[in-house]
Structure formats: structure tokens, C-alpha cells
């Protein structure tokens, strides 16, 4: 079975978080991916997995095949340098309280629902209730593996790209079917839908498919060729199409070292007069090294293109990150990392350029007695450009208590430099968090 794809789903929630576009300024709590038990077993058995181990908490409530695990957390953070709007930075204390549950139906379905109450002491920010819902299901039948996932996120937090507190709702749907033809050859078919509704920015709707044909040379080395095609519609704004051929290599170099590299070239066409097509090389490379049983080092580099928060705009991101997960003194867990990202925002807007024309006014004798000037306005597409450079560092030290609880202290530093005034800032966050799974 081609389990590498499932493995990427499991670990993708925390690898290279510094590389996401429209990064939130605040450090977020590392959340476990919502994956059914049957798919977790496949991921853990993958030859490309370097797991840190861990004990799964038994569910508190049982009704036949249904298991329910309530959870709650409270995080208190002081933050400085947060942009209220471009050009104006301020400080605030933030308290975020979450309560939710994980529900599992048998081994093939899992759901997590978590609302979070965000309270700011600075009245320049709006208090809000965030919503996080994830549903995932999957089943393996002989040489076939099918899975589906649905997520909904509603947030209202400061964002680097917009330079202000930004309300957004994101709904993502993913469907995947994979088939193993032989011990060496397999096929993955993936379809995705992403709907984003963003305050004071164009909403966008994206549909795409990315398919892979994989050949496994030996148990620790495989090679894939793939093709991605998609369509994005801005409201208001233009629509765009994109396609990307790519290739991928996964290699378990040694028992404690894995490598995954993917590279391609994306062609993106924005359907608006005056905007040329864009051809962008893309890549995504990850190295994981586990020198000791309780030590994990992850290095990642990435270049990607995605729709932006601005009208008829796309964002080209180039970034890197280095992360460490380390067990200390038998009870403490350290999560730390730093990274950098360069973001190039390219878009367009319409300006009406005036054109003046003057004609002479003559009388019946042919003598010029005056002039008449007329003004006409012609729509012209103007290209918008912006370049940002972001550096970030984060650290979290955690310890368990009372079997099901975790207490953490955290620190985060984010610095953004932009060639447009108002988007430069340096922000620090320091705080603590307590979590409990009932």
C-alpha cells in the first residue's frame, strides 16, 4: 500500500508552519491532526515515518462504537508590536479559552469540534469566538484506500499579509482514492475544494486535483510523477486557472534519516486584460533526522504560489524552517524552531486615466473665438507589487500533570520587513497554557 501519502497527512499539521501564507502573528498551539485510527495505523507502519512515540489517551465516554473525549485549554499571552492597522502597532494581553471534544465512530471516522473565546485587554482589538471543526474518514479495502476530510475554521486574528485583525472563514474539502497495482506501482487521485470568505478582501473559491503515479524501487525509495490542475474564482475580481507538472522522491536514507523532495513548474493565468501569465518553479523539500529516540530535527524549504488576500492577486512564497522536538529529564518536552519567508504579492486594480482633447471654436467668418476642451476616462489595468521578508522564532516547554493534563510556557518572536510603508513590525509573545483531556 502506498502509505507515504497518509503519512504526509499525519505530520503535515506541524511541519514547516512558518511557511504558510497570510501568517497569523500569534503563536498557535500545536494541534494533533484529526485522523481515524485505521489511517493512523497505516501512517505509523510507513517506512518513511520517524515517529516519536507517545501514549494515546483512552476515551472518557463510550456508547457502542462511539467514543467521546472532551478537552479544554486556557492560554494567557502578553504580546507587543501587533499591528492594529498598517503603520500602527500596539500591545495587548490575550486570553484564549477553548472547550471541545473529539468523537470517534469505530476506527474509520473521527470528528473534532473546538470553539475558542478570544479576549483582548486592548480595546483596539475585537473580542471574538473562533470555530474549528474537522471531520475525517477513511477505509482500506484490499488494494484500495479511500478517505475524505472536511474542515471549517472561523478566526479573527491579526495577520501579516493584511497588517490588521482579519476576520475569515475557511472551508476545505479533500477526497482521495489510491490503488496499488503491484508491490512496486500505485496510483493516487486527489480532489480538493477550498472556500475562503475574508473581511474587507475578495472572497475566493478554489477547486483543484493533484494525481500521482508512484513507483517503488525498493522498500525505502520511491519516485512519483504528478500533475495538478485547478481553477480559482475571486468575488469580486477575475478568475484564474493553473496547472503544474511535478516529480517527487521519498527516501529512507538510514534508520534515523528520511528525505522527501518535490519539484515542479506552475503555469498560472489570471483572466484579466493586461495581466501576463506567470510561470513559477516550485519545490518542497523536507529532511527529518532522529539521532536519539526522543529527539527529532526537521528541516524544510519551500517555494509555492497561492491566491492572495488582495484583488486579482497571487502570493509567491519562498521559505525555510528548522524545528526541534526534544524530550528533557523524562517529563519535559521542548518544541522550538525558527524560519524565514520571503513573500511577493502581485496583483492588479483598475484606474481610469484621463485623456484631454482640445478643439478650436470658430465663428462664421472662420475666426477662432475660443477653445473647447473635453476629458474622457479610459480604464487601465495597473499592476500592484509588494515584497515582505519575515523571520520567526518559537519555543514551547511542556510537562504533563494528572495523567491527562499538560502545562506549557511559550515564547514567540516575529519580525516582518516590507517595501511598503506600514507593514514593518517586530512582535514578541510570552505566556503559558494549560490543557486537559478528560
C-alpha positions in Angstrom: 0.0 0.0 0.0 1.3 3.5 -0.8 1.3 4.8 2.7 3.5 7.8 2.2 0.6 10.0 1.3 -1.2 9.2 4.6 2.0 9.8 6.5 2.2 13.3 5.0 -1.4 13.9 6.2 -0.5 13.0 9.7 2.7 15.0 10.1 1.8 17.9 7.7 -0.1 19.7 10.5 3.1 20.7 12.2 5.9 20.6 9.6 7.1 24.0 8.4 4.3 26.1 10.0 6.4 29.2 9.4 5.9 28.7 5.6 2.2 29.4 5.5 1.0 32.5 3.6 -1.0 35.1 5.4 0.7 34.0 8.6 -1.0 34.8 11.9 1.2 36.9 14.2 0.3 34.9 17.3 1.9 31.6 18.2 -0.7 28.8 17.9 -1.0 25.7 20.0 0.3 22.6 18.2 -2.8 20.5 17.5 -2.9 16.8 16.7 -4.2 16.1 13.2 -7.7 14.6 13.0 -7.0 11.1 11.6 -9.1 8.0 12.1 -7.5 5.1 14.0 -7.3 2.9 10.9 -5.3 5.6 9.0 -3.0 6.3 12.0 -2.1 2.6 12.0 -1.1 2.9 8.3 0.9 6.0 8.9 2.8 4.6 11.8 3.7 1.5 9.8 5.1 3.6 6.9 8.8 3.1 6.2 9.0 6.9 5.8 7.8 7.6 9.3 10.2 8.6 12.1 7.7 8.6 15.0 8.5 10.0 18.4 6.1 7.6 20.1 3.6 8.5 22.7 0.6 7.1 24.6 -2.9 7.6 23.3 -5.3 8.8 25.9 -8.3 6.4 26.3 -11.7 8.0 25.6 -13.8 9.1 28.6 -17.2 8.1 27.3 -18.3 5.0 25.2 -21.6 4.2 23.5 -21.1 1.1 21.4 -18.7 2.1 18.5 -18.9 5.8 19.5 -16.1 7.2 21.7 -16.1 10.8 23.1 -13.1 12.6 24.5 -13.8 16.1 25.8 -10.9 18.6 26.1 -10.3 22.1 27.4 -7.5 24.6 27.4 -6.7 28.1 28.5 -3.8 30.3 27.2 -2.7 33.6 28.5 -0.2 35.7 26.5 1.3 39.1 26.5 2.1 40.5 23.1 3.7 43.7 21.8 4.2 45.1 18.4 0.9 43.9 17.0 -0.5 45.9 14.1 -4.0 47.3 14.6 -3.8 48.7 11.1 -0.8 49.3 8.8 1.5 51.7 10.4 0.1 51.5 14.0 1.5 48.8 16.4 0.3 48.3 19.9 0.5 45.9 22.9 -2.2 43.7 24.5 -2.8 40.8 26.8 -4.8 38.0 25.2 -6.7 35.2 26.9 -8.0 32.3 24.8 -10.2 29.7 26.3 -11.2 26.6 24.4 -13.5 23.7 25.2 -14.4 20.9 22.7 -14.5 17.2 22.1 -13.1 14.5 19.8 -15.7 11.9 18.7 -14.7 8.6 17.0 -17.1 6.3 15.3 -15.4 2.9 15.1 -11.9 3.0 13.6 -12.8 4.8 10.3 -14.4 8.2 11.4 -13.2 11.0 13.6 -14.5 14.4 14.4 -13.1 17.3 16.4 -15.1 20.4 17.3 -13.4 23.3 19.3 -14.8 26.8 19.8 -12.3 29.3 21.3 -13.2 32.6 23.1 -10.5 35.3 22.4 -10.4 38.2 24.8 -8.1 41.2 24.3 -7.4 43.8 27.0 -6.6 46.4 24.4 -9.9 47.9 23.1 -8.3 48.4 19.7 -8.9 44.7 19.0 -12.2 43.0 18.8 -13.0 40.1 21.1 -14.2 37.1 19.1 -15.3 33.4 19.2 -13.3 31.2 16.9 -14.7 28.0 15.5 -12.7 24.9 14.5 -14.4 21.8 13.0 -12.7 18.8 11.4 -14.2 15.6 10.2 -12.1 12.7 8.6 -13.0 9.3 7.4 -11.2 6.5 5.6 -11.2 2.8 4.8 -8.7 0.3 3.3 -10.3 -2.4 1.2 -7.7 -4.9 -0.2 -5.6 -2.8 -2.6 -7.8 0.3 -2.4 -7.6 3.1 0.1 -10.3 5.9 0.2 -10.5 8.8 2.5 -12.4 12.1 2.9 -11.8 15.1 5.1 -13.8 18.3 5.8 -12.7 21.3 7.9 -14.2 24.6 8.8 -12.3 27.4 10.5 -13.5 30.8 11.6 -10.9 33.2 13.0 -10.5 36.9 13.7 -6.8 37.4 14.4 -4.0 39.9 13.3 -2.4 38.8 10.0 1.0 39.7 8.5 -0.4 40.0 5.0 -3.2 42.4 5.8 -1.5 44.2 8.6 -4.6 44.2 10.8 -7.1 41.9 12.6 -8.7 40.0 9.8 -12.0 38.0 10.1 -12.1 35.0 7.8 -13.9 31.8 7.3 -12.3 28.8 5.5 -14.0 25.6 4.4 -11.7 22.9 3.0 -12.8 19.6 1.5 -10.5 16.8 0.3 -11.2 13.4 -1.3 -8.5 10.9 -2.0 -8.5 7.4 -3.6 -5.4 5.4 -4.1 -4.8 1.9 -5.6 -1.9 -0.4 -5.5 -1.4 -2.3 -8.8 1.6 -4.2 -7.8 4.2 -4.2 -5.0 6.0 -1.5 -6.9 3.3 0.5 -8.7 0.5 2.6 -7.2 -1.8 5.5 -8.2 -3.2 8.4 -6.1 -6.2 10.5 -7.2 -6.9 13.6 -5.1 -9.6 16.3 -5.4 -9.8 19.5 -3.2 -12.2 22.4 -2.7 -11.2 25.5 -0.7 -13.7 28.3 0.0 -12.4 31.4 1.8 -14.6 34.3 2.9 -12.4 37.2 4.1 -13.5 40.5 5.7 -12.6 43.6 3.6 -11.0 41.4 0.9 -12.3 39.4 -2.1 -13.7 36.0 -1.3 -12.3 33.2 -3.4 -13.3 29.7 -4.4 -10.7 27.2 -5.5 -11.1 23.7 -7.0 -8.1 21.5 -7.9 -6.9 18.0 -8.4 -3.5 16.5 -8.0 -2.7 13.0 -9.1 0.4 10.9 -8.6 1.8 7.7 -10.2 4.3 6.2 -7.9 7.0 3.5 -8.5 8.8 2.0 -5.5 12.2 0.8 -6.5 13.0 -0.7 -3.1 11.2 -0.7 0.3 12.9 2.6 1.3 12.9 4.5 -2.0 10.1 5.6 -4.3 9.6 8.0 -7.2 6.4 9.8 -8.3 5.3 11.9 -11.2 2.2 14.0 -10.9 0.1 16.7 -12.4 -2.0 19.4 -10.6 -4.7 21.5 -12.3 -7.0 24.0 -10.7 -9.4 26.9 -11.1 -9.8 29.9 -8.7 -12.6 32.5 -8.8 -12.4 35.8 -6.9 -15.5 37.6 -5.8 -15.2 40.5 -6.7 -12.4 40.1 -9.2 -11.1 38.0 -12.0 -10.7 34.2 -12.2 -7.6 32.2 -12.8 -6.5 28.8 -14.0 -3.3 27.0 -13.1 -1.5 23.7 -13.9 1.7 22.2 -12.6 3.6 19.1 -13.6 5.8 17.8 -10.9 8.0 15.0 -9.6 8.6 13.6 -6.1 11.3 11.4 -4.4 11.0 9.9 -1.0 13.9 8.1 0.5 14.6 6.5 3.9 18.3 7.1 3.7 19.0 5.4 7.1 17.0 4.2 10.1 17.2 7.6 11.6 17.1 9.8 8.4 14.4 10.5 5.8 14.3 12.8 2.8 11.3 14.0 0.7 11.7 16.3 -2.2 9.0 17.5 -4.6 9.6 19.9 -7.5 7.5 21.3 -10.4 6.7 24.3 -12.5 3.4 26.1 -12.2 1.7 28.0 -15.0 -1.0 30.4 -13.8 -3.2 32.6 -16.0 -5.3 35.4 -14.5 -8.2 36.0 -16.8 -7.9 39.8 -16.9 -6.6 42.1 -19.6 -3.1 43.5 -19.0 -2.0 40.7 -16.6 0.5 38.3 -18.2 0.6 34.6 -17.4 3.0 33.5 -14.7 5.4 30.6 -14.8 7.0 29.8 -11.4 9.3 27.0 -10.4 8.0 25.3 -7.2 9.6 22.9 -4.7 9.0 21.4 -1.3 11.9 19.6 0.5 11.9 18.0 3.9 14.6 16.3 5.9 13.9 14.5 9.2 16.7 13.3 11.5 16.1 11.4 14.7 19.6 11.0 16.3 18.1 9.7 19.6 14.8 8.1 20.5 13.4 11.3 22.0 15.0 13.8 19.6 13.6 14.9 16.2 15.1 17.5 13.9 13.1 18.7 10.9 14.5 20.9 8.1 12.2 22.2 5.4 12.5 24.5 2.3 9.6 25.5 0.1 8.5 27.7 -2.8 4.8 27.9 -3.7 2.2 30.1 -5.3 -1.3 30.7 -3.9 -4.2 33.2 -4.1 -3.7 36.3 -2.0 -6.0 38.4 0.2 -5.9 41.2 -2.4 -7.9 41.8 -5.6 -6.8 39.7 -8.6 -3.6 38.8 -6.7 -1.4 35.9 -6.0 1.4 35.4 -3.5 4.7 33.7 -4.2 6.3 32.4 -1.0 9.9 31.2 -0.6 10.7 30.0 2.9 12.7 27.7 5.1 12.3 26.4 8.7 14.2 24.3 11.2 12.3 22.6 14.1 13.4 20.6 17.1 11.3 18.3 19.2 13.2 17.1 22.3 12.3 15.2 25.5 14.1 16.6 28.6 14.6 15.0 32.0 12.0 12.3 31.2 9.0 14.6 31.7 9.6 17.8 29.8 9.0 18.3 26.1 10.7 21.1 24.1 9.3 22.3 20.8 11.4 25.0 19.2 12.0 26.3 15.7 13.0 29.3 13.6 12.4 30.1 10.0 12.3 32.7 7.3 10.0 33.6 4.4 10.0 36.0 1.5 6.6 36.8 0.1 6.0 38.5 -3.2 2.4 39.8 -3.7 1.5 40.6 -7.3 -2.0 41.7 -8.3 -3.8 44.4 -10.1 -6.5 47.1 -9.9 -8.3 49.3 -12.5 -7.6 53.0 -12.7 -9.3 55.4 -15.1 -6.7 57.5 -16.9 -7.9 60.9 -18.2 -7.3 61.9 -21.8 -7.7 65.5 -22.8 -8.5 66.8 -26.3 -8.9 70.4 -27.4 -10.6 71.8 -30.5 -10.9 75.4 -31.7 -14.2 77.2 -31.8 -14.6 79.4 -34.9 -17.3 81.8 -36.0 -19.0 82.0 -39.4 -16.1 84.1 -40.7 -13.6 81.4 -39.8 -12.0 83.4 -36.9 -11.0 81.4 -33.8 -13.1 82.8 -30.9 -12.2 80.1 -28.3 -11.3 76.6 -27.5 -13.3 73.5 -26.2 -11.5 71.0 -24.0 -13.1 67.6 -23.4 -12.0 64.9 -21.0 -12.5 61.2 -21.4 -11.6 58.4 -19.0 -10.2 55.1 -20.2 -9.9 52.1 -17.9 -6.3 50.9 -17.4 -5.0 47.8 -15.6 -2.3 48.8 -13.0 0.0 46.1 -11.6 0.5 46.1 -7.8 3.7 44.8 -6.3 4.7 44.2 -2.7 7.6 42.3 -1.1 7.8 41.1 2.5 10.5 39.3 4.4 9.5 37.5 7.6 11.7 35.9 10.3 10.2 34.0 13.2 11.3 32.0 16.3 9.1 30.0 18.6 9.7 27.8 21.7 7.3 25.8 23.9 8.3 23.8 27.0 5.6 21.4 28.2 5.1 19.0 31.1 2.3 16.5 31.8 0.3 16.5 35.0 -2.6 14.4 36.4 -2.1 11.9 33.5 -4.4 13.8 31.1 -3.2 17.3 31.5 -0.3 19.4 30.0 1.1 22.7 31.2 3.3 24.8 28.9 5.2 28.0 28.8 5.8 29.6 25.4 7.7 32.4 23.6 7.4 33.7 20.1 9.1 36.4 18.1 8.0 37.6 14.6 9.7 40.3 12.5 8.3 41.5 9.2 10.1 43.9 6.8 8.2 45.2 3.8 8.9 47.6 0.9 5.5 49.2 1.5 5.1 51.6 4.5 3.0 50.4 7.4 3.8 46.7 7.2 7.1 46.7 9.2 6.9 45.4 12.7 8.6 43.3 15.4 6.3 41.4 17.8 7.1 39.3 20.9 4.7 37.0 22.7 5.3 35.3 26.1 2.8 33.3 28.1 1.5 30.0 29.4 -1.1 27.4 28.5 -2.9 24.6 30.4 -4.7 21.8 28.6 -6.7 18.8 29.8 -8.2 15.9 28.0 -11.0 14.3 30.0 
